[in-house]
Amino acid sequence: MATDYSNRIGRVNARRNSSGVTRRNESVDFAANSAILDSVTEGYRSKTKSKNFQYALVSMQEVDAQYTAISYREAERVAKQIDSGLQRRGKSVLIELQGSLPLNVHLRRVSDVDMLVWPQTYFVYDSTGVSAYRYSSSSSNTVTEIVTLRSECCSVIQAAFPSAKIDDSGAKCITVTEGSLLRDIDVVPSVLYKTADYQRTNNAEDRGIQVYDKRAYEIITNYPFKVRALINEKEARTGGGCKKAIRLLKNMKEDSDAPIALSSFNIMSLVYAMPDSDLITSPYYEGKILAAVQNWFYMLSHNEARLRTLHTVDGSRTIIQSADDVTAVAQMSEELNILVLRIAQELQPDVATSFPAWRAKVESELLI
């Protein structure tokens, strides 16, 4: 486990603020990145002299606007080529982004751009929904539709981006990298699922998506639009605290010396399960978020029964699916404990290293 987060400020700054065109697999000279470090952390130096605390505060912030704009631009390039290419083949599709980018919790050089593609003329539906009687059955099936769409997407993308690397080996997606693309794009062939809620409300957020896992030979139902809506609602209720907590945890996972097997979705779900009141803060008191997240993970790591009751954002399953998930939460808790301890030791060098001795002290110091 890490013992000094202050040395990682350069990494998180590089993930937030460098040139906007760096690819994921390009190395960054963090030691030579002092100019970025100075410009980004200057605002936090007035808040705290603790470099560990500066790391936490910077980790909460969103990726710079230029990098995000390029991500959207590259996604649009691929989407337009898929749309026009499939239209020439007589197939109309709808394309929408999912995941970290549209939620604005993406990390530079870490988060891929996830793109859903589904046919306009084929969908599945909940037969218990109020509108089910209006739908007619199809002679096709979901697996055939997705497998065919995946093959056609591969051909279209290869023709449109001949220099790009097309990796069709993924269980659920096609990964497009290199060539003229400045971002890695995951294209996810899918079909629309009209849930009972969607049939009742006609709200886009109530739609589901079905994807085919070609390794497990099974259809998987996801609710990315509901996830996005619920996270955005919590973000509004907490005044920005929700997404700051998510970014903090994602950066800490990326910087950890030991792998932490927490997916981005599980991180979002663990934050979503936190009480809103713990995440409500202002730009002048962002330290409260760190204290609240550390307390939350400490409680969960010592109360497995409670941890196992928590559900994902969309309510589709419990967050904990295996013993490895329990271990991952404990690992993240330890990372948070060490970070907060290091902050306490910087602010009060003679603080004891035992947990009870510094907990009360650091909670008051974080409210800056």
HUBELHU-V749623 format. One record per helix or strand of 3 or more residues. SS is the DSSP state (H for helix, E for strand). FROM is the first residue (numbers start at 1). LEN is the number of residues. If there is no record, write none. Layout:
ss=[SS & SS]
from=[FROM & FROM]
len=[LEN & LEN]
This chain:
ss=[H & H & H & H & E & H & E & H & H & E & E & E & H & H & E & E & H & H & H & H & H & H & H & H]
from=[5 & 34 & 51 & 65 & 93 & 100 & 113 & 132 & 142 & 165 & 174 & 185 & 196 & 204 & 208 & 218 & 224 & 241 & 264 & 276 & 287 & 304 & 323 & 355]
len=[13 & 12 & 9 & 24 & 6 & 4 & 13 & 3 & 19 & 3 & 4 & 10 & 6 & 3 & 6 & 5 & 14 & 15 & 9 & 4 & 15 & 4 & 25 & 11]
